[in-house]
């Protein structure tokens, strides 16, 4: 959701002053909100929930009921940000993959040890890129990982027998 910035506030919401942020307070809502400065669309900042409905990627902008997301985000914008319109002007759905626990897979393919998989970053892999790059490099070069890779193993969802 992109929100029109009043002209008097464009410098305040520009990338030199306004940080990228994640609001995890969930004040009255069950989702985190994130905000990005004016960048993608001149005169608009991006404020949206880090959550959303399951969608068909071939029809991402058609017929999705996300009234709960707009209602919650409107409340957060009106109580947190000054100088923005009261409703989003531009709406676009972000598509990303997620694992059941919202933690990525960074592991070797279970059947083909020459394949390394790094996927399922739930839309936040970009901020972890340096560490992910190091971990994947260690796997590809068959070096001892610099990090504990257990939380990212593909096998963590396999049912284990107690026998």
C-alpha positions as CSV (number, residue, x, y, z in Angstrom):
1,X,0.0,0.0,0.0
2,X,1.4,3.3,-1.1
3,X,0.3,6.5,0.7
4,X,0.4,9.9,-0.9
5,X,2.6,12.3,1.1
6,X,1.5,15.9,1.5
7,X,4.0,18.2,-0.2
8,X,5.1,19.8,3.1
9,X,6.3,16.3,4.3
10,X,8.1,15.0,1.2
11,X,11.6,15.8,2.7
12,X,10.6,14.2,6.0
13,X,9.6,10.9,4.2
14,X,12.6,11.0,1.8
15,X,15.3,8.4,2.0
16,X,17.7,10.8,3.6
17,X,15.5,11.3,6.7
18,X,13.0,8.5,6.9
19,X,14.3,5.0,7.8
20,X,13.0,1.7,6.7
21,X,11.1,0.3,9.7
22,X,9.2,-2.6,11.1
23,X,6.6,-1.9,13.7
24,X,6.1,-5.1,15.7
25,X,3.8,-3.6,18.4
26,X,0.7,-5.1,16.7
27,X,-1.4,-2.4,18.3
28,X,-4.9,-3.7,17.9
29,X,-4.0,-5.9,14.9
30,X,-2.4,-9.3,14.5
31,X,0.3,-8.3,12.0
32,X,3.6,-6.4,11.9
33,X,3.7,-3.3,9.7
34,X,6.6,-2.1,7.7
35,X,7.3,1.3,6.1
36,X,9.7,2.4,3.4
37,X,10.6,5.9,2.4
38,X,9.7,7.7,-0.9
39,X,11.5,5.7,-3.5
40,X,9.5,3.5,-5.8
41,X,6.7,6.0,-6.6
42,X,7.7,9.7,-6.3
43,X,5.6,11.4,-3.6
44,X,4.4,8.1,-2.0
45,X,5.7,6.1,1.0
46,X,5.0,2.4,1.3
47,X,3.3,1.3,4.6
48,X,1.8,-2.2,4.7
49,X,1.3,-5.3,6.7
50,X,3.9,-8.0,6.6
51,X,1.3,-10.5,6.1
52,X,-1.5,-11.1,3.7
53,X,-3.9,-13.4,2.1
54,X,-2.9,-16.5,0.1
55,X,-3.2,-15.5,-3.6
56,X,-2.9,-17.0,-7.0
57,X,0.3,-15.5,-8.4
58,X,-1.1,-15.4,-11.9
59,X,-4.0,-13.2,-10.6
60,X,-2.3,-11.4,-7.7
61,X,-4.2,-8.1,-8.0
62,X,-7.7,-9.5,-8.9
63,X,-10.5,-10.2,-6.4
64,X,-8.5,-10.6,-3.2
65,X,-10.3,-9.8,0.0
66,X,-7.8,-7.9,2.1
67,X,-10.2,-5.5,3.8
68,X,-8.8,-6.6,7.2
69,X,-5.3,-5.5,6.0
70,X,-6.4,-2.1,4.8
71,X,-8.5,-1.4,7.9
72,X,-5.6,-2.2,10.2
73,X,-3.0,-0.3,8.1
74,X,-5.3,2.7,7.9
75,X,-5.5,2.7,11.7
76,X,-1.7,2.4,12.1
77,X,-1.0,5.1,9.5
78,X,-3.5,7.6,11.0
79,X,-2.1,7.1,14.5
80,X,1.6,7.0,13.6
81,X,2.4,9.0,10.5
82,X,1.7,12.7,9.8
83,X,1.1,14.2,6.3
84,X,-0.3,11.1,4.6
85,X,-3.6,10.6,2.8
86,X,-6.1,8.7,4.9
87,X,-6.4,5.8,2.3
88,X,-3.7,4.1,0.2
89,X,-3.5,5.5,-3.3
90,X,-1.7,2.6,-4.9
91,X,-2.1,-1.1,-4.0
92,X,0.2,-3.9,-5.2
93,X,0.5,-7.4,-3.7
94,X,4.0,-8.6,-2.9
95,X,4.6,-12.2,-3.7
96,X,7.0,-14.3,-1.7
97,X,7.5,-17.8,-0.5
98,X,7.3,-18.9,3.1
99,X,7.9,-22.1,5.0
100,X,5.5,-23.3,7.7
101,X,7.7,-21.7,10.4
102,X,8.6,-18.6,8.4
103,X,12.3,-19.5,8.6
104,X,14.1,-20.2,5.3
105,X,15.6,-23.4,4.0
106,X,19.4,-23.2,3.7
107,X,20.6,-26.7,3.1
108,X,21.6,-29.3,0.6
109,X,19.0,-31.1,-1.4
110,X,18.2,-34.3,0.5
111,X,18.5,-36.5,-2.6
112,X,21.2,-34.6,-4.5
113,X,24.1,-33.4,-2.4
114,X,25.5,-31.3,-5.2
115,X,22.4,-29.0,-5.0
116,X,22.2,-26.2,-2.4
117,X,18.8,-24.7,-1.7
118,X,18.3,-21.3,-0.2
119,X,14.5,-20.5,-0.3
120,X,11.5,-19.5,1.6
121,X,12.7,-16.2,3.1
122,X,9.1,-14.9,3.7
123,X,9.9,-11.6,2.1
124,X,12.8,-10.6,4.3
125,X,15.8,-12.4,2.8
126,X,17.3,-9.2,1.3
127,X,18.2,-7.9,4.8
128,X,20.0,-11.1,5.6
129,X,21.9,-11.3,2.3
130,X,25.4,-11.1,3.7
131,X,24.9,-13.9,6.2
132,X,23.0,-16.0,3.7
133,X,25.7,-15.5,1.1
134,X,28.3,-16.7,3.6
135,X,26.2,-19.7,4.7
136,X,25.5,-20.8,1.1
137,X,29.2,-20.3,0.1
138,X,30.2,-22.5,3.0
139,X,27.8,-25.2,1.8
140,X,28.8,-25.0,-1.9
141,X,32.5,-25.1,-1.0
142,X,31.9,-27.9,1.5
143,X,33.4,-25.9,4.3
144,X,32.3,-26.2,8.0
145,X,29.5,-23.6,8.3
146,X,30.3,-20.4,10.2
147,X,26.8,-20.5,11.7
148,X,24.6,-23.1,13.3
149,X,22.6,-24.3,10.3
150,X,20.2,-26.6,12.2
151,X,17.3,-24.2,12.3
152,X,17.4,-23.9,8.5
153,X,17.6,-27.6,7.6
154,X,15.0,-29.0,5.2
155,X,14.6,-32.1,7.5
156,X,13.2,-30.0,10.3
157,X,9.7,-30.7,9.0
158,X,10.1,-34.5,8.7
159,X,8.3,-36.6,11.2
160,X,10.7,-38.3,13.5
161,X,10.0,-41.6,15.2
162,X,10.5,-42.1,18.9
163,X,11.4,-45.8,18.4
